[in-house]
Amino acid sequence: MSIEVRDLTKIYGEQKAVDAISFTVGKGEIVGFLGPNGAGKSTTMKIITGYLGQDGGEATVCGISVKEDPLGTKKRIGYLPEANPLYPDMYVREYLDFIADVHQVKDKKQRIETVIALVGLTVESNKRLGQLSKGYKQRVGLAAALIHDPEVLILDEPTSGLDPNQIIEIRDLIKQLGKNKTVLFSSHILQEVEALCDRVVIINRGRLVADSQLSRLRRENSRTGKIRVAFEADAAGPTIDQLQQLPGVTRATHYPPAEWELDTGEPDELKKLLLTLALQNNWNIVSLQSKNQSLEEIFRSLTSSPQTPIA
């Protein structure tokens, strides 16, 4: 595994910022690391990258212990922290040259030009860092994380401060990088996580509450299924009483003129029943589909109160 965390613990005074969490991330995986503010995400990332020591447990990167060989793990990690530290008086290339020297990058001039183009910095590359917008400063931080071509990327809010077009560009870049690198990133933009990840790790109050594929997470956290059905607006259709009395329907919500959302514990059976009734009653169904629970709904249910962890 590229990243392995076992019973990781960090304590500040009487508070456990990270409470014995464990998870792994393999090569070629892009994993979303989620949690509300103060959940322990940034603390965990700082421990994995060697910028902060743990009080218990173990973190390894590419099979190397972060605690025993922090320099060896730093060589394999590209890290973009949430508060991206930059030197405002340095020029873009000057700063990247400095970071390349720290990592002892060979052919650094070529590598600098490569990462500048990769993260879309070319048009701003002749400016001082202090002259850049927040979005372009974020790109400089990402370029610095990539300068030594690391095996593992740890990205803490990588699209913070970017406009919608820039977010899409950085999202596409992360997806491209994830083909041959390990990527662990946090974000409060859950639509972004859904677009990038098949798997998420969620922590709440320092504890792991979910580590699962998104599809499985939806199945396990969906207390009720939802069916969205639309009938032809100008034709005969069911009444609210007819729909609410169908077996398994717990609630029917009308969206005029002729669309309904039905809550049920058995969505597949209800879809079959609706098709049968439509034939019997000459109801013209325009669309019929299951409605998946969104990641936002799952996130809120898992982090609004203490939960039993989901493997």
C-alpha positions in Angstrom: 0.0 0.0 0.0 1.2 3.5 -0.8 -0.4 4.9 2.4 -1.1 2.9 5.5 -2.4 4.3 8.7 -2.9 2.1 11.8 -4.5 3.2 15.0 -3.2 6.7 14.5 -3.7 9.0 17.5 -3.0 12.6 18.2 -3.8 14.3 21.5 -3.9 18.0 22.4 -4.3 18.4 26.1 -7.5 16.4 27.0 -8.8 16.3 23.4 -8.1 13.5 21.0 -7.8 15.3 17.7 -7.2 11.9 16.0 -8.6 8.9 17.8 -7.1 5.6 16.7 -8.0 5.7 13.0 -6.9 3.2 10.4 -7.1 3.1 6.6 -5.0 2.3 3.6 -4.7 3.9 0.1 -3.3 1.9 -2.8 -1.4 3.1 -5.9 -3.6 4.5 -8.6 -6.4 5.3 -6.1 -7.9 8.8 -5.6 -9.5 8.8 -2.2 -11.6 11.6 -0.8 -10.8 12.4 2.9 -13.8 14.0 4.4 -15.0 15.4 7.7 -16.5 18.6 9.2 -14.2 21.4 10.3 -12.2 20.3 13.3 -12.7 16.6 12.6 -8.9 15.9 12.4 -8.4 15.8 8.6 -5.5 18.3 8.4 -3.9 16.9 11.6 -4.0 13.4 10.0 -2.5 14.7 6.7 0.3 16.5 8.6 1.2 13.3 10.5 1.3 11.3 7.2 3.5 13.9 5.6 5.9 14.0 8.7 5.1 17.6 9.6 3.5 16.6 12.9 4.3 13.8 15.2 1.7 11.3 16.5 1.0 10.2 20.0 0.1 6.7 19.0 -0.2 4.3 16.1 1.8 4.1 12.9 1.8 5.8 9.5 3.8 4.4 6.5 4.3 5.7 3.0 5.4 3.3 0.3 6.3 0.9 3.1 8.5 3.4 5.0 7.6 4.5 8.5 7.0 8.2 8.7 8.2 8.2 12.3 11.4 6.3 11.8 12.4 7.8 8.4 10.6 11.1 7.9 13.1 12.3 5.3 12.6 9.1 3.2 8.8 9.5 3.2 9.0 13.2 2.3 10.9 12.3 -0.8 7.9 10.2 -1.9 5.2 12.7 -1.0 3.9 15.8 -2.7 2.0 17.9 -0.1 -0.3 20.9 -0.6 -1.3 22.1 2.8 -4.6 24.0 3.4 -2.8 27.2 4.4 -0.4 27.3 1.4 2.8 29.0 2.6 4.6 31.1 -0.1 7.2 33.7 -0.1 5.5 36.8 -1.6 8.6 38.6 -2.8 9.8 35.6 -4.9 9.0 35.1 -8.5 7.1 32.0 -9.6 10.1 30.3 -11.3 12.4 31.5 -8.5 10.3 29.8 -5.9 9.9 26.6 -7.9 13.7 26.6 -8.5 14.2 26.9 -4.7 11.8 24.0 -4.0 13.5 21.9 -6.8 16.8 22.4 -5.0 15.4 21.3 -1.7 14.3 18.0 -3.5 17.6 17.8 -5.4 15.7 17.6 -8.7 17.7 16.7 -11.8 17.2 18.7 -15.0 15.3 21.2 -12.8 14.8 23.9 -15.5 13.0 21.5 -17.7 11.0 20.1 -14.8 10.0 23.6 -13.7 8.6 24.4 -17.2 6.8 21.1 -17.2 4.9 21.6 -13.9 4.2 25.3 -14.8 2.4 24.1 -18.0 0.8 21.1 -16.1 -1.0 23.3 -13.5 -1.8 26.1 -15.9 0.6 28.8 -14.6 2.2 29.8 -17.9 0.3 33.2 -18.2 1.3 34.2 -14.7 4.7 32.7 -14.5 6.7 35.9 -14.7 5.0 37.5 -11.7 6.0 37.7 -8.0 4.0 35.4 -5.8 2.5 38.3 -3.9 1.0 39.6 -7.1 -1.0 36.5 -7.8 -4.6 35.9 -7.1 -5.5 33.2 -4.5 -6.4 30.8 -7.3 -3.0 31.1 -8.9 -1.2 30.9 -5.6 -3.0 27.6 -5.1 -1.6 26.5 -8.5 1.9 27.4 -7.4 1.5 25.3 -4.3 0.3 22.4 -6.5 3.3 22.9 -8.8 5.6 22.8 -5.8 4.0 19.5 -4.6 4.6 18.0 -8.1 8.1 19.4 -8.7 10.0 16.2 -7.6 7.5 13.8 -9.3 6.3 12.1 -6.1 4.6 8.7 -5.8 2.0 10.0 -3.4 0.1 13.3 -3.4 -1.5 14.7 -0.2 -3.8 17.6 -1.1 -5.6 19.5 1.6 -8.4 21.6 -0.1 -6.6 21.8 -3.5 -9.3 23.8 -5.2 -9.7 26.4 -2.4 -10.1 29.9 -3.9 -10.4 28.7 -7.5 -13.2 29.9 -9.8 -15.5 27.3 -11.4 -13.5 27.0 -14.6 -10.2 26.6 -12.6 -11.9 24.0 -10.4 -12.7 21.8 -13.4 -9.1 22.2 -14.7 -7.5 21.2 -11.4 -10.1 18.4 -11.0 -9.1 17.0 -14.5 -5.4 17.3 -13.5 -5.9 15.4 -10.3 -7.8 12.7 -12.2 -4.9 12.5 -14.7 -2.3 12.3 -11.9 -4.3 9.6 -10.2 -3.7 7.2 -13.0 -0.1 6.4 -11.8 0.1 8.1 -8.4 -1.7 7.7 -5.1 -3.9 10.7 -4.3 -5.4 11.5 -0.9 -7.3 14.8 -0.9 -9.7 16.6 1.3 -12.4 19.0 0.1 -15.6 20.6 1.4 -17.0 20.6 -2.2 -18.7 17.2 -2.1 -19.7 17.3 -5.8 -16.0 17.5 -6.6 -15.4 14.4 -4.4 -18.2 12.5 -6.2 -16.7 13.5 -9.6 -13.2 12.4 -8.7 -13.4 9.5 -6.3 -14.8 6.0 -6.1 -13.9 5.7 -2.5 -14.1 8.0 0.5 -12.8 8.0 4.1 -14.9 10.1 6.5 -13.9 11.1 10.0 -15.9 12.9 12.7 -14.6 14.2 16.0 -11.3 12.4 15.3 -12.9 9.0 14.8 -13.3 7.0 11.6 -17.0 6.8 10.7 -16.7 5.5 7.1 -14.2 3.9 4.7 -16.0 2.6 1.7 -16.7 2.7 -2.0 -19.3 5.4 -2.7 -21.8 2.9 -4.2 -21.6 0.8 -1.1 -21.9 3.8 1.2 -25.1 4.8 -0.5 -26.6 1.4 -0.1 -25.7 1.1 3.5 -26.8 4.5 4.5 -30.0 4.7 2.6 -32.8 4.0 5.1 -35.4 4.6 2.3 -35.3 4.4 -1.4 -36.8 7.0 -3.7 -38.5 6.6 -7.0 -39.1 9.5 -9.3 -41.9 9.0 -11.8 -43.3 11.4 -14.3 -46.6 10.9 -16.2 -47.8 12.6 -19.4 -49.1 15.9 -18.2 -52.2 16.1 -20.4 -53.4 12.5 -19.9 -55.0 10.6 -17.1 -52.8 9.8 -14.2 -52.9 8.4 -10.6 -54.2 10.4 -7.7 -52.2 11.0 -4.5 -54.4 8.6 -2.6 -53.7 5.9 -5.2 -50.0 6.3 -4.9 -49.8 6.6 -1.1 -51.8 3.3 -0.8 -49.4 1.4 -3.0 -47.5 -1.4 -1.0 -44.3 -0.2 0.4 -44.9 3.6 -0.2 -44.3 5.6 2.9 -44.7 9.1 1.4 -45.7 10.5 -2.0 -44.6 14.0 -2.9 -46.2 15.8 -5.9 -44.2 18.0 -8.3 -46.7 19.7 -10.7 -47.8 19.1 -13.2 -47.4 15.4 -13.2 -44.3 14.2 -11.5 -44.0 12.4 -8.2 -41.3 11.3 -5.7 -42.2 8.1 -3.8 -40.3 7.0 -0.7 -40.2 3.2 -0.3 -38.1 0.5 1.3 -38.4 -1.6 -1.9 -37.7 0.6 -4.9 -37.2 -2.2 -7.4 -40.5 -3.9 -6.5 -42.3 -0.5 -6.6 -41.0 0.2 -10.1 -42.4 -3.1 -11.4 -45.7 -2.4 -9.7 -45.9 1.1 -11.3 -45.3 -0.3 -14.8 -48.0 -2.9 -14.3 -50.5 -0.4 -13.0 -49.7 2.0 -15.8 -50.6 -0.7 -18.4 -53.8 -1.5 -16.5 -55.0 2.1 -16.1 -53.6 3.7 -19.3 -51.2 5.9 -17.4 -48.5 7.1 -19.8 -45.2 7.1 -17.9 -42.7 9.6 -19.3 -39.8 8.7 -17.0 -39.2 6.3 -14.1 -36.0 6.2 -12.2 -34.4 5.5 -8.8 -33.0 8.5 -7.0 -29.7 7.9 -5.3 -28.9 9.4 -2.0 -26.3 12.2 -2.5 -22.9 12.2 -0.8 -24.0 15.4 1.0 -27.0 13.6 2.6 -24.7 10.7 3.6 -22.1 13.1 5.0 -24.6 14.9 7.1 -26.1 11.7 8.5 -22.6 10.4 9.5 -21.2 13.6 11.0 -24.2 15.2 12.6 -23.9 12.9 15.6 -21.6 10.1 16.9 -21.9 7.1 14.6 -20.9 3.4 14.5 -17.9 3.2 12.1 -18.6 1.7 8.7 -15.9 -0.6 7.2 
